[in-house]
């Protein structure tokens, strides 16, 4: 038998037709000798009926003994389900197939975990799910994620084709450039003692493509970073990688807004409004305390520095005298905070070097706090005016140098919002997507331990033209032509206008980042050489494809939108990798392993 339809295809209009279906036994029910089986494939489910009055008794007996996830092919006649037995939860719920032939393609053993009930399956230990990923992928929820991922990948290629881009594959065996994240190294057999690196991004290749006249490049690029993993990170990941010649920042913004508008329409049938707000980095940190803000709720940070310059509360006035700031936020309705939650927020403040966390609880018409006694009437009035203080509010303060104060309250803002949401005191509408561009980042940041400047984004980012004269004299003041696209507190991607002048790029490498001319030549000599032969102005961006799909699917972890993800320790439980290799392989690669082998 060859299947004629998939398992989500049959409708009432096909009643009376003879059909064949193939798939997995999703569930099996015996109702007084009549066997009902839901057969499932990646598209959906159809109910099969094995009725002794209409189906051969041997087939009924075989069907009654099938385990879930056995693979079968059946043929039979489509009929309308009897009254009051329709299943409105599935698209094929008005019909069933009365089976007259059955082939058991593969009998499944008892599963390591059940997948027919979504709530039960969701509670299964994740390590067990990853060990048996081929079973886990059969869950309709995960399969829908895979289908949406494929759909968005296709929409990406169609959109880029319409916009005149060429899809170009760049190498995945590259050279090590250890200025960024930790790399995966690949030993060379033919060049003893030398290594390739798996690329963290195609950054340098796509810039070379601009030198080559490609003009508009894109790629669904596979990238690798050997770093500690989180819910939104994997050691290997995919990004939508884009580069364009003869563009300015607004050209990139317009392209990506059009792309995301297309993706949201294709994936969720949602029309997202464009253009997105463009908010400078300094303002973003001032208002939300994090460079990827979630703007679906208010609770913005307020600056109180001018109000506490001469305060009797020396923690505030002392911080200001040292060049710092005083900032606060109002967690409305959170005066009910528990002692444990207060301690958690205090530990957050201490992790940034603060000695503690000043607060005011507003309960029963009273401001409860050990610091209120130090405040003048004018200071209290300023707090009330700027923070809109009401009964039940919790006011939280940070007094520190500007960036620290912003980041402390940024972390606490997100923590408080999560708790208020759990309490039903903060609403974020389902299906609400708040996009914004974060722009005008500092080009450089200072590493106190290394006593040198490093690139906030990467060393190929072009400074804002007006700031170029300050590169060596006042690096802190230099803004980069760097931009991030953010939605609901998730950084979807980032990019920049690039340096295309060899002299300026060399200055950044050697005079600003303090790389020796020998190191610059060894790592980036070929790029500087390419720039000498006619490199156009260019810029680009990379969007995290896995993060994008997780956002569209409403998944908490990108592991739920990647077919074969790694664990938090970077291992694949299904294939038991990474694993040891044969001594002969190591000998061919001129490698001597000194770490003891794991016990078998």
KEVODO-993467 format. One record per residue (C-alpha): y, z, x. Coordinates in steps of 0.1 Angstrom, whole numbers, always signed. Layout:
N
PT    c2    c3    c1
PT     Y     Z     X
...
This chain:
600
PT    c2    c3    c1
PT    +0    +0    +0
PT   +35    -8   +11
PT   +64   +11    -3
PT   +87    -7   -27
PT  +114   +19   -31
PT  +128   +49   -12
PT  +126   +83   -28
PT  +161   +84   -42
PT  +161   +49   -57
PT  +143   +50   -90
PT  +163   +54  -123
PT  +157   +54  -160
PT  +162   +17  -162
PT  +131   +11  -141
PT  +108   +29  -165
PT   +75   +10  -170
PT   +76    -6  -135
PT   +48    -3  -110
PT   +61   +11   -77
PT   +50   +24   -44
PT   +66   +53   -26
PT   +60   +69    +9
PT   +72  +102   +22
PT   +65  +139   +28
PT   +52  +164    +3
PT   +82  +185    -4
PT   +66  +208   -29
PT   +34  +210   -50
PT   +29  +227   -83
PT    -3  +231  -104
PT    +6  +235  -141
PT   -27  +238  -160
PT   -45  +212  -140
PT   -17  +187  -140
PT    -4  +184  -104
PT   +33  +178   -98
PT   +44  +168   -63
PT   +79  +161   -51
PT   +77  +134   -25
PT  +107  +132    -1
PT  +121  +108   +25
PT  +155  +109   +42
PT  +172   +95   +11
PT  +160  +120   -15
PT  +131  +131   -37
PT  +110  +118   -66
PT   +86  +137   -88
PT   +50  +125   -89
PT   +25  +134  -116
PT   -12  +136  -112
PT   -25  +140  -147
PT   -63  +141  -153
PT   -58  +121  -185
PT   -41   +92  -166
PT   -51   +97  -129
PT   -85   +95  -113
PT  -100  +131  -111
PT  -107  +126   -74
PT   -70  +119   -67
PT   -60  +149   -87
PT   -83  +171   -66
PT   -70  +156   -33
PT   -34  +161   -45
PT   -40  +198   -54
PT   -51  +206   -18
PT   -22  +189    +0
PT    +0  +212   +22
PT   +37  +208   +22
PT   +49  +181   +47
PT   +17  +161   +45
PT   +26  +124   +46
PT   +15  +103   +17
PT   +18   +69    +1
PT   +14   +65   -37
PT   +16   +39   -63
PT   +20   +43  -100
PT   +41   +37  -131
PT   +77   +50  -136
PT   +83   +68  -169
PT  +110   +89  -185
PT  +105  +126  -181
PT   +97  +145  -213
PT  +126  +162  -231
PT  +139  +193  -215
PT  +122  +187  -182
PT  +149  +166  -166
PT  +162  +179  -132
PT  +199  +174  -130
PT  +201  +186   -94
PT  +186  +154   -80
PT  +195  +117   -87
PT  +160  +108   -98
PT  +158  +137  -122
PT  +154  +116  -153
PT  +122   +99  -142
PT   +87  +106  -127
PT   +59   +84  -113
PT   +25   +88  -128
PT    +2   +82   -98
PT   -28   +58  -100
PT   -34   +54   -62
PT   -30   +78   -33
PT   -33   +74    +5
PT   -30  +105   +26
PT   -14   +92   +58
PT   -14  +125   +76
PT   -24  +160   +66
PT    +1  +186   +77
PT   -10  +220   +89
PT    +7  +252   +77
PT   +44  +249   +88
PT   +59  +273  +113
PT   +86  +279   +86
PT   +93  +267   +51
PT  +119  +241   +45
PT  +117  +234    +7
PT  +141  +263    -2
PT  +175  +259   +15
PT  +183  +296   +14
PT  +150  +306   +30
PT  +152  +279   +56
PT  +188  +289   +66
PT  +176  +324   +74
PT  +149  +312   +99
PT  +155  +323  +134
PT  +174  +295  +152
PT  +152  +295  +183
PT  +122  +288  +160
PT  +140  +260  +143
PT  +149  +244  +177
PT  +113  +248  +189
PT  +101  +228  +159
PT  +132  +206  +156
PT  +112  +177  +142
PT  +104  +199  +112
PT  +139  +214  +110
PT  +154  +179  +109
PT  +135  +172   +77
PT  +156  +197   +58
PT  +178  +178   +34
PT  +209  +197   +46
PT  +203  +187   +83
PT  +193  +151   +74
PT  +225  +147   +54
PT  +244  +157   +85
PT  +226  +130  +105
PT  +233  +104   +79
PT  +270  +113   +78
PT  +271  +112  +116
PT  +257   +77  +116
PT  +281   +67   +88
PT  +311   +79  +107
PT  +300   +63  +140
PT  +298   +30  +121
PT  +332   +35  +105
PT  +346   +43  +140
PT  +333   +10  +154
PT  +346   -10  +124
PT  +381    +6  +126
PT  +384    +0  +163
PT  +373   -36  +160
PT  +399   -41  +133
PT  +425   -26  +157
PT  +416   -50  +185
PT  +397   -27  +208
PT  +369   -36  +231
PT  +338   -13  +233
PT  +330   -10  +270
PT  +302   +12  +284
PT  +311   +31  +315
PT  +287   +45  +341
PT  +269   +78  +336
PT  +262   +81  +373
PT  +296   +90  +388
PT  +310  +108  +419
PT  +317  +145  +420
PT  +354  +154  +414
PT  +352  +192  +413
PT  +387  +199  +401
PT  +376  +203  +364
PT  +347  +220  +348
PT  +314  +225  +366
PT  +294  +193  +369
PT  +257  +183  +367
PT  +247  +168  +400
PT  +220  +141  +404
PT  +205  +137  +439
PT  +202  +103  +454
PT  +168   +92  +468
PT  +181   +63  +488
PT  +211   +83  +503
PT  +196  +116  +515
PT  +219  +146  +510
PT  +242  +127  +487
PT  +247  +132  +450
PT  +259  +115  +418
PT  +277  +136  +392
PT  +272  +131  +354
PT  +307  +124  +341
PT  +327  +151  +322
PT  +345  +121  +306
PT  +351   +84  +314
PT  +387   +93  +323
PT  +389   +75  +356
PT  +369   +45  +346
PT  +390   +39  +315
PT  +421   +40  +335
PT  +406   +15  +359
PT  +398    -7  +328
PT  +436    -6  +320
PT  +442   -19  +356
PT  +416   -46  +348
PT  +435   -60  +318
PT  +412   -47  +291
PT  +443   -35  +272
PT  +425   -17  +244
PT  +393    +2  +252
PT  +370   +25  +232
PT  +336   +40  +236
PT  +314   +66  +219
PT  +309   +81  +253
PT  +282  +105  +264
PT  +297  +133  +285
PT  +283  +163  +304
PT  +296  +197  +314
PT  +277  +225  +331
PT  +295  +254  +315
PT  +287  +284  +293
PT  +279  +273  +258
PT  +295  +283  +225
PT  +291  +272  +189
PT  +313  +242  +195
PT  +299  +232  +230
PT  +268  +216  +243
PT  +260  +206  +279
PT  +259  +170  +268
PT  +282  +158  +240
PT  +297  +127  +225
PT  +334  +118  +223
PT  +354   +90  +208
PT  +371   +78  +240
PT  +402   +56  +237
PT  +427   +41  +261
PT  +455   +16  +255
PT  +480    -2  +277
PT  +518    -6  +271
PT  +520   +23  +247
PT  +541   +54  +241
PT  +530   +87  +225
PT  +539   +77  +190
PT  +516   +46  +193
PT  +487   +70  +200
PT  +496   +93  +171
PT  +498   +64  +147
PT  +464   +50  +158
PT  +446   +84  +155
PT  +462   +92  +122
PT  +450   +59  +108
PT  +415   +65  +123
PT  +412  +100  +108
PT  +425   +88   +75
PT  +397   +62   +74
PT  +370   +87   +85
PT  +380  +113   +59
PT  +379   +86   +32
PT  +346   +72   +43
PT  +329  +106   +48
PT  +344  +128   +21
PT  +364  +104    -2
PT  +395  +124    +6
PT  +429  +108   +12
PT  +446  +128   +39
PT  +484  +125   +41
PT  +500  +110   +71
PT  +519  +113   +94
PT  +509  +147  +107
PT  +535  +172  +119
PT  +544  +171  +156
PT  +550  +207  +168
PT  +560  +215  +204
PT  +537  +238  +224
PT  +563  +266  +228
PT  +569  +267  +190
PT  +532  +267  +183
PT  +526  +297  +205
PT  +557  +315  +191
PT  +545  +310  +155
PT  +507  +313  +157
PT  +499  +326  +192
PT  +473  +299  +199
PT  +475  +262  +209
PT  +450  +252  +181
PT  +465  +270  +151
PT  +449  +274  +117
PT  +479  +267   +94
PT  +460  +271   +61
PT  +474  +306   +58
PT  +508  +321   +67
PT  +509  +354   +86
PT  +531  +339  +113
PT  +543  +358  +143
PT  +579  +370  +143
PT  +601  +376  +174
PT  +619  +410  +173
PT  +631  +410  +209
PT  +668  +410  +200
PT  +663  +439  +176
PT  +647  +463  +202
PT  +668  +457  +233
PT  +682  +492  +232
PT  +654  +509  +213
PT  +645  +545  +219
PT  +609  +534  +218
PT  +606  +528  +255
PT  +574  +507  +253
PT  +595  +480  +235
PT  +628  +483  +253
PT  +610  +486  +287
PT  +591  +454  +281
PT  +623  +436  +272
PT  +641  +450  +303
PT  +612  +436  +324
PT  +618  +401  +310
PT  +592  +404  +282
PT  +594  +401  +245
PT  +585  +421  +213
PT  +566  +403  +187
PT  +549  +413  +154
PT  +530  +400  +125
PT  +524  +413   +90
PT  +488  +413   +79
PT  +496  +415   +42
PT  +473  +438   +22
PT  +454  +450   +53
PT  +466  +486   +53
PT  +430  +493   +42
PT  +419  +485   +78
PT  +390  +506   +89
PT  +390  +527  +121
PT  +364  +504  +136
PT  +385  +473  +128
PT  +416  +489  +143
PT  +397  +497  +175
PT  +384  +461  +177
PT  +420  +448  +175
PT  +431  +473  +201
PT  +404  +462  +225
PT  +417  +426  +220
PT  +451  +437  +231
PT  +437  +456  +261
PT  +417  +425  +272
PT  +451  +409  +279
PT  +463  +439  +299
PT  +481  +458  +272
PT  +478  +496  +272
PT  +472  +497  +234
PT  +482  +482  +200
PT  +512  +495  +182
PT  +510  +494  +144
PT  +525  +505  +111
PT  +505  +511   +79
PT  +525  +510   +46
PT  +507  +533   +22
PT  +520  +552    -9
PT  +555  +541    -1
PT  +554  +555   +34
PT  +554  +539   +69
PT  +525  +556   +87
PT  +526  +553  +125
PT  +532  +575  +155
PT  +560  +551  +167
PT  +582  +550  +135
PT  +600  +582  +145
PT  +615  +564  +174
PT  +630  +536  +153
PT  +667  +536  +142
PT  +677  +527  +106
PT  +689  +493  +119
PT  +655  +486  +136
PT  +637  +495  +104
PT  +659  +473   +84
PT  +653  +444  +108
PT  +615  +449  +105
PT  +617  +450   +67
PT  +639  +419   +66
PT  +620  +397   +91
PT  +585  +407   +81
PT  +589  +411   +44
PT  +572  +445   +44
PT  +556  +457   +12
PT  +532  +483    +0
PT  +497  +478   +14
PT  +508  +459   +45
PT  +497  +464   +81
PT  +523  +455  +108
PT  +509  +448  +143
PT  +530  +446  +175
PT  +528  +432  +210
PT  +553  +440  +238
PT  +546  +420  +269
PT  +556  +389  +288
PT  +560  +360  +264
PT  +526  +342  +268
PT  +506  +374  +267
PT  +524  +387  +236
PT  +518  +354  +218
PT  +481  +353  +228
PT  +475  +389  +218
PT  +489  +384  +183
PT  +473  +350  +180
PT  +438  +365  +185
PT  +446  +394  +162
PT  +460  +371  +135
PT  +427  +352  +133
PT  +407  +385  +133
PT  +428  +399  +105
PT  +427  +367   +85
PT  +389  +367   +86
PT  +387  +403   +74
PT  +413  +397   +46
PT  +393  +366   +35
PT  +361  +388   +33
PT  +381  +413   +11
PT  +393  +385   -12
PT  +429  +391    -2
PT  +435  +358   +16
PT  +426  +325    +1
PT  +420  +292   +19
PT  +412  +263    -5
PT  +379  +245    -1
PT  +384  +210   +11
PT  +419  +218   +26
PT  +425  +201   +59
PT  +458  +209   +77
PT  +463  +185  +106
PT  +490  +187  +133
PT  +498  +174  +167
PT  +506  +199  +194
PT  +530  +182  +219
PT  +551  +189  +249
PT  +526  +211  +268
PT  +536  +224  +302
PT  +523  +199  +328
PT  +512  +227  +351
PT  +499  +263  +350
PT  +499  +288  +378
PT  +467  +304  +392
PT  +477  +338  +405
PT  +444  +344  +423
PT  +445  +310  +441
PT  +484  +312  +444
PT  +488  +275  +434
PT  +496  +253  +405
PT  +469  +234  +386
PT  +470  +208  +359
PT  +471  +222  +323
PT  +453  +190  +311
PT  +442  +169  +341
PT  +460  +156  +371
PT  +464  +121  +357
PT  +488  +132  +329
PT  +523  +118  +332
PT  +552  +142  +333
PT  +580  +137  +307
PT  +603  +112  +325
PT  +633  +135  +324
PT  +613  +163  +341
PT  +600  +142  +371
PT  +628  +153  +394
PT  +616  +190  +389
PT  +580  +184  +399
PT  +583  +200  +434
PT  +614  +221  +429
PT  +606  +238  +395
PT  +571  +230  +385
PT  +571  +255  +357
PT  +598  +236  +338
PT  +579  +203  +338
PT  +565  +191  +305
PT  +535  +168  +303
PT  +531  +138  +280
PT  +500  +155  +267
PT  +491  +160  +230
PT  +463  +177  +211
PT  +452  +169  +176
PT  +443  +201  +156
PT  +429  +207  +122
PT  +421  +241  +106
PT  +421  +259  +139
PT  +398  +233  +156
PT  +410  +212  +185
PT  +395  +178  +176
PT  +407  +162  +208
PT  +435  +157  +233
PT  +450  +130  +255
PT  +481  +120  +273
PT  +502   +92  +286
PT  +489   +86  +322
PT  +505   +83  +355
PT  +504   +46  +365
PT  +526   +47  +397
PT  +506   +53  +429
PT  +534   +72  +446
PT  +539   +96  +417
PT  +501  +102  +414
PT  +499  +109  +451
PT  +528  +133  +448
PT  +510  +152  +421
PT  +478  +154  +440
PT  +492  +164  +474
PT  +526  +181  +469
PT  +521  +198  +435
PT  +483  +205  +434
PT  +482  +209  +472
PT  +452  +187  +478
PT  +451  +175  +514
PT  +455  +137  +520
PT  +419  +136  +531
PT  +406  +152  +499
PT  +429  +130  +478
PT  +416   +99  +495
PT  +379  +110  +493
PT  +381  +118  +456
PT  +406   +95  +442
PT  +413   +68  +469
PT  +399   +40  +448
PT  +422   +49  +419
PT  +453   +49  +440
PT  +442   +16  +455
PT  +437    +1  +421
PT  +472   +12  +410
PT  +487    -8  +439
PT  +476   -41  +424
PT  +494   -41  +391
PT  +486   -11  +368
PT  +503   -12  +334
PT  +517   +19  +317
PT  +489   +33  +296
PT  +477   +63  +277
PT  +448   +75  +256
PT  +429  +103  +239
PT  +394  +116  +235
PT  +381  +132  +202
PT  +351  +155  +202
PT  +327  +135  +179
PT  +303  +164  +175
PT  +332  +187  +164
PT  +345  +161  +141
PT  +311  +157  +124
PT  +307  +195  +122
PT  +341  +198  +105
PT  +332  +171   +80
PT  +298  +186   +72
PT  +312  +222   +69
PT  +287  +232   +97
PT  +294  +264  +116
PT  +278  +251  +148
PT  +277  +217  +163
PT  +239  +223  +168
PT  +236  +215  +131
PT  +250  +180  +136
PT  +232  +171  +169
PT  +197  +157  +166
PT  +182  +176  +196
PT  +206  +203  +207
PT  +202  +228  +235
PT  +203  +266  +231
PT  +231  +289  +244
PT  +213  +290  +277
PT  +212  +252  +280
PT  +175  +248  +273
PT  +155  +225  +250
PT  +129  +247  +233
PT  +111  +218  +219
PT  +104  +201  +252
PT  +106  +233  +273
PT  +133  +219  +296
PT  +147  +223  +321
PT  +114  +225  +339
PT  +100  +224  +375
PT   +90  +191  +391
PT   +63  +181  +415
PT   +67  +188  +452
PT   +64  +151  +459
PT   +95  +144  +438
PT  +115  +169  +457
PT  +103  +155  +490
PT  +114  +120  +479
PT  +149  +135  +472
PT  +150  +154  +504
PT  +154  +187  +485
PT  +140  +220  +494
PT  +140  +245  +465
PT  +143  +281  +476
PT  +143  +297  +441
PT  +109  +311  +432
PT   +90  +292  +405
PT   +89  +307  +370
PT   +55  +323  +362
PT   +34  +299  +341
